[in-house]
Amino acid sequence: MSQFSMLSRVWLVLGTIGLLTGCASTKDLSYFQKSAGSPDQVATLSRYTPTVQAGDILSIQISSLNPEASTFFNPYTSFAVADRASQPVTPTTTSPLQPVSGYMVDPDGAVELPVIGKLSVKGLTMAQVRERVREPLREYLKEPTVNVRNLTFRVSVMGEVSRPSLFTVPNEQMTLLEALSLAGDVTIYGRRTDVLVIREENGQRKFGHVDLTRRDLFASPYYYLHPNDVVYVEPSKVRAATADRTMQLAPIAISALSFVAILVSRF
């Protein structure tokens, strides 16, 4: 057998391996596909407004026309929380705990501020917390201003994405698409038709399913993420089949490459 014939057979084997391990349907990968007869407009849900829950850490910053008096109301206790919003990490990287300063909501749903004492904030929005804090401050400060942020609004993205990670949401608003974008998007092997969102509400865990290939995902109750949501992208059948074929064909590929190396060395 000539060297040219041998090389041809080797490249044929390698090409076959590439075809077997690289098959993926465009329809399985495309987002927001239009179904037959569906309109070009989709009604969306109202933006999700988070409320305060026990265990949250709130940043409460107080100011007024008297800066010196205001500083008395701004002491903080530092807590260590994982923060990866500014620099997403790879699955193998351990994220350090970042200290944050704020007021932790106790099991009864209250925070304790200097002089004012305990205030019940559970179930309130950030705007409502601002008013709840501002009202008693009027007795001590002239025209007090209150800025409140939830420092523990976080979502996790796992599975078949480029950068699985835990993300802190500074503006308390994040959609499923934004979370997946931060995680580097779904890989070619991710199952876009059935993305799982795990949510804890009222002491129970709910499991929601979202199809990224359909436009009605914008109307899904899981489009706007809630604090501590977990987004999981399941591997597709192509991933499992590719892994199996790769394991089966790996010895053949290694033998073929070794044979090519021997032939090249003889030229």
Secondary structure, 3 states (H helix, E strand, C coil): CCHHHHHHHHHHHHHHHHHHHCCCCHHHHCCCECCCCCCCCCCCCCCCCCCCCCCCEEEEEEECCCHHHHHCCCCCEEEEEECCCCCCCCCCCCCCEEEEEEEECCCCCEEEECCCEEEECCCCCHHHHHHHHHHHHCCCCCCCEEEEEECCCEEEEEECECCCEEEECCCCCCEHHHHHHHCCCECCCECCCCEEEEEEECCEEEEEEECCCEHHHHHCCCCECCCCCEEEECECHHHHHHHHHHHHHHHHHHHHHHHHHHHHHHC
